[in-house]
Amino acid sequence: MAVSSRIVMQRTRIKICGITREEDLRAAVNAGADALGFVFYPKSPRYVTPQQAADLCQALPPYVSAVALFVNATLDEVRAVAAAAPLALIQFHGDETVEACATLAAAVQRPFVKAFRVRPDTSPDELLEYERRYRAASPWFSGLLLDTWVDAYGGAGKAFDWSLVPKELAPRVVLSGGLNVQNATDAVLRVRPFAVDVSSGVEAQKGIKDARRIDDFIKAVRAADAIHSSENHHERSS
């Protein structure tokens, strides 16, 4: 088959967040997850200690990334996690300022993602400006994670209005907030983000994942990728 006629797969990266057990880690890896998230926020039901994360990470195969999620953590807390576990990326999910994120990431020499909780009145320009500020402030900035605004840290299983994501920003963001097996295909087709992040949408209960839901979620994302690639192929062929 000629190169020009191949269907090029655009693969959305997938992170399963809130891993607390080795069996859940293995289920996510076996289903094809690209990254796993470990929550270092003591008030979360998905909280793990640095040592628990280190123990869990021993079961990670090559090329599956471990991500550390912090909420308003101190420098000592971030350093303790970075020293204990082989974490590839930091996710700041609290009220951290641009300067705080840059300082913490530089201190532990890790790239970071900053969560932005999208409100109903958030504008596309606001999202673009938010990203610009972080990118200008730190070479360790990797991208934005878009979550749903609720009066808590985390999207609480609720989706936001995906139409608020500017098309020029979408290919660089991680889409989160209320994603599940039922809406994952539609979410990826409508937003076309670089990655998706799911936690409660693949759980049997808080902090306990459901292997079947993880597998079904990843298959739903891959279904969107296949549709997108097929559409691109038809456009190039017409």
Secondary structure, DSSP 8 states (H G I E B T S, - for coil): --GGGS------EEEE----SHHHHHHHHHHT-SEEEEE--TTSTTB--HHHHHHHHTT--TT-EEEEEESS--HHHHHHHHHHS---EEEE-SS--HHHHHHHHHHHT--EEEEEEE-TT--HHHHHHHHHHHHHH-TTEEEEEEEE--SSSS-TT----GGGS-TTTGGG-EE-SS--TTTHHHHHHHH--SEEEESGGGEEETTEE-HHHHHHHHHHHHHHHHHHHHHHHHHHH-
